[in-house]
Amino acid sequence: MRLGLIDGDGIGPEVVRAARQVVDEAVSAAGGAPIDWVPLLMGHRAIEEHSDPLPESTLTALDGVDAWILGPHDNAAYPAEHRTAVAPGGAIRKRFGLYANIRPARAFTGIRATAPKIDLVIVRENSEGFYADRNMFAGSGEFRPTEDVAMMVGVVTRQACERIAHEAFRLASARRKRLTIVHKANVLPMTMGLFRDVCYEIAHAYPGVEVTDEHVDATAAHLVRAAADYDVLVTENLFGDILSDLAGELSGSLGLAASLNCSATHAMAQAVHGAAPTIAGHNRANPAALQLSSAMLLRWLGTRDSKSTLLHAAERVERAVAATFEAGIATADLGGLASTSEFTEQVCARVHRR
């Protein structure tokens, strides 16, 4: 199996390296064949070598791998001529049609959490909505008809609603069989109303899943008050981005927030957090989010290709990270004393435990 490895910017090289170490250990412990890693450029290094933060050579190489791990990018610090372009992560998602962004949020024993019983997954539609960088075939969804007026186009299509609803219902069927449709149809009846209604239509194919719907502002309030009441939430792009960051903080930290961007044929592991350039190179970054994202990637590959070794490897990574936290080992952002490399060594050691 060939997996792409994209370091990115800031702490990217450190957390990507930590994710690779844990994945290699887990696949080996599960009896799988060694992974053929394909290092690829993105971000500041790519600008230095190719004058482009996301070279065409990287995109072409991604066509030849099974899936890939993406480090964070720091496009706000790119040279001025590259800041106005679509951020590398968004460009990759659009190029490969990664329409589903799966973002779990769970509390871990040993980590202080605002919502200690939280265990949910937000399924975010990743290709349209109000995100101007990916909702148009050509050009941007934002425009300024005059100097003092800025406007944006929000796009919601039946096809995108149907496919993200299926993703969410399949996930809910494998969990606690409860799904919440999050929308704002009371003030956006055409766009958000279409999203809500199509999700309810798809619900008929999953009679075992209990379905409810809520307005996004109510959901935000309910997450703070009773996050443990939720199982799977499905929502549009912008709402999903905001709610998943909230859920990540409720679980303990954005340093724990994993995510998977996927379609039926491609997948990319990408932690929710950013590049944290102020601590880059100091061996202080928390690698847990990308390690957990990589476990999601292994599970996606194992399910797609019916490979039990990859499914077992995913379980080993998740259990090892949880056991490391339970042992009181964490990085500084979580109140611990471990460095990036020390935390990774502890996780690797626990990967081999049954």
N, C-alpha and C positions, 0 to 999 in steps of 0.2 A: 504494500500500500504506500502511495506517495502522498505526502502532506506538505502543503506550502507553509513557509515560516516567514512572516513579515514582521521585523522588529519594530518599525515605526520610530517615534520620537521620544525624547525624555526618558522616562523609566522603562520604555518599551523593550529595549534589549535585555534588561534585567528580568522583567516579568515573563517575557516570551521564553527566555532561556530556562526559567524556573518551571514553566508549563511543560516545555519539552522534556525536561528531566523527569518530571512526575509521570508524564504519558509513557515515556520509554520504560520506566520501571513497572508501571501498571500493565502494559501490554506484555512485557516479559513475564511478569508474575502470573498472568492469565494464560500463558502458553501460546501467545500469538507470535507471528513472525516479526522481526525488527522492522520499524518504519523507515522508509526512505524519505528523509527530509529534504525539502527543496528551498533553500534560503532565497528570499526575494527582497528587492529594495522598495522603500516607500519613505516619503518625508524628507528631512533635511539631507540625509545621505544621498537620496535619489536626486535632489536638486543639485548637489555638488557634482555628482557624476554624470547626470543626464539632463540637467537644467529643467527638470520636471518632477514634482513631488510624487507622481504616479506614472512612471514610464510605461509606454506601450509594451515593452518587453516583459514587465511584471504581469500585466493583464493577459498577455498571450501565454505566459507560463502557467497562469492559473487555470487555463483551459486544459492543461495536461496533468493536473493533479486531482486526487479524489476529493479533497477538501483543504481548508487552510486555517491557520491561526493568525489573527491580525492583532498587532500591538497598537497602542494608542497613537494618535497623531496630534501635533501641535501646530495646526495650520494658522493660528493667530500670530505665530512668530515667524511665518514664512516671509521671504522677501515680498515687497508690495505687489509685484506683478503676479504672484501666485495666490494672494489672499482672497481674491474675488472669485476664483474658480471653485467648483464644488469640492468640498472636503474629500480626501481620498477614500474614507470609509463609505461615504454616501455614493461616490462614483462607482465603487466596487459593487455595492448593493444594487445599484441601477443596472450596471453592465451585465450582471449575472442573474437578475430577476429575483433577488432574495426578498420575497414579499412578506415573509413571516419573521418577526423578531420575538423570540421566546425569552422572557425575563422572569426567572424564579426569585422569590424572596423568602428566606427561612431563617429563623433564629437558631444559633448554635449554643449548645451547652458550653459554658466557659467564657462566652462573649456577652457582655452586657448589652441588652436590647431594649428599646423603648416598648416594643411589642413582643414579649418573650415567647408567645405562642404562635407567632406568624408563620405560616407555611402555605404560600400561594404562588401562582404563576400568572403573570400578565402576558397575554398574547396580543401583540401589537401589529396592526396592519402597517407594512413597512414600505409601501410603494407609492402612495398617493396622499390623500388628505390635504392638510394645509402646509405641507412641507414643500416649499417652492423648488428645492433642489432635485426633486424626483417625481413631481406630479405632472410634468409636461413632456411630450415627445421631443420637442426642441425648444430651446430658450428657457427662460425662468418663469415661474408662476408669480413672481413679483414684478410690479412695474409702477412708474410714476408718471401719470398723465400731466402733472404740473410740478413745479419745484416744491410746492407745499403740500402735495397729496401723494401718498403712497398706498398702493392697493395690492392685494394678493388673491390668487384663485385657489379655491379649495376643490379638489376633485374626489368624487366618490363614485365608483362604478359597481354594478351588480357583480361582475366577474371577480373583482378583488374582494368584495364582501363575502361571496360564496366560498372562495378558497381559504380565506382567513377563518371563517366560521367553521369549516371542516377541520382545520388544524386545531382550533380551540376545543371543539367537541370531541375529537379523538383523544386529546390530552385529558380532558375532564373524564372521559370514559375509563381511562387508565388510573385515575386518581380517586377522589371522593365523590365524583359524579354530580358536581354542582358547578354551574356556569352562570356568570353575571355578564350581561351585555351592558357596556358603559357607553353612553352617548350624550347628546345635548339636543334631542329632537324637539324639546319645548321651544327653543328659539331658532333652531336650524332644521325645520321640519322636512325639507326636501333632501338635504345631504345626510344629516344624521338620522332622519326618519328612514331613509333607504337602508342605511347600515343596520339599524335596529330591526327593521322588518325582514330583511334578507336573513339575518341571523336566526330569527324566529322560524322562517321557512325551513332553513337547514335543520333546525331542532327536530323536525318530524322524523328525520333519519336516525336520530339517536334517542329513542324513547326512554332509555334508562337514565338520562341526564336531566336533573332538575334545573330549569332555566328561569332566571329573573332578569330584570333590567333596571338600571339606575341612571340618573343624570350624573355627569362627571363631577360636579361640585359636591353633590351628596356623597359620592363614593370617596372623594378625598377626605371628607369629614368622618365618614364611617371607618376608613382605614386607620385614622388616628385613634378613634375610640374603640374599635372592635375588629382589628385586622384578622384575628383568628377565625372570624365568621366566613371569610372568603376562601374559595378553593381555586378556581380558574376565572380570570376576567378577560374578556375580549373587547378590544376597542380600536379606535382609529389611531393614526400615526402620532399626532401631537399629544393627544390625551394619554396615549400609552407611554410616551417618553416622560411626561411629567409624573404620572402616577407610579411608574416603575422606580424613578429616583426617590420618590417619597417612601415607597415600600422598602427600598434598599436601606434608607436611613432608619426606618422603623425596625429593621432586622438587626441593626448594629452599626452599619457603616456602608458607604458606597464601595469600600474596599472589599466587600463580600458579594457585590452585585455582579453575578454572571449573566451572560446572554448568548444566544445562538441566533444568527441570521441564516435563514434557509429558504429553499424552495423544494420542489419534489426531487430535484437533481443535483443541487449544489448546497454547500453549507460552509459557514464561516464562524469560528469562535472569536468573540470579541467582548472583552470586559466593558462594563458600563462606564467606568471611571476614565479620567483623562490622563495626560502625559506627565503631569506633576514635574515640570522641568526643574523646580527649585531643589528637589531631592535626587535628581538623576545622578547616577554614578556613585552614590553614597551607600549603596547596599542597605537602604532603609525601606524600600518600596514593599507594599503588601502584595504578594503574588497570588493570593488565594482566589480572587475573582477570576483571573485568567485560567488558573488551574481548574476551577469548577466549570468555567466555560468550555475548557478542553474536554472535560468529562462529558458534557452535553454533546460535544462534537463526536466523541467516540460512540455514544449511545445512538446518535442519529445514523452514523455509518453502520453500526452493528444491526440496527433495525432495517435500514435500506438493503444491506447486503446479506442479511440473515447470518451474521457472524457472531456466534455466542462469545468468542474470545474478546471481542470489542465491547460487548455488553458487560461482561465480567470485569474488564479493565475499567470501564466507566464507574461501576459500583465500587471498585477498589479505590479509585481516586477520591470519590465523594466520601467514603467511609474514612479514608486516611486523613483528609482535611478535617473532618468533624472530630476524629479522635485526637488530632493534634491540638485543636482548640480545647477539647475537653481536658486534656492534660495540662492546660494552663500556658500553652506556648502560642504566642501571637506577636505580631510586629507592633511597632510603636503607635501606629494610628489606632490600634485596638487596645492600647494600654499595656502592651507586652514589651519584652526586651529583646526579642529575637530579630536578627537581621534577615534580609531576604534569603540569603543562602542558608542560614541556620534553620529558618522555618521550612525551606524546601527540603533540606536533609531530613528533618523530622517527618515530614509527609512521606518522603520516599521510603524511609524505614518502616512506616506503618502500612504502606501499600502492600508489603509482603505478608502482613499478618492476616490470617483467615478470620 
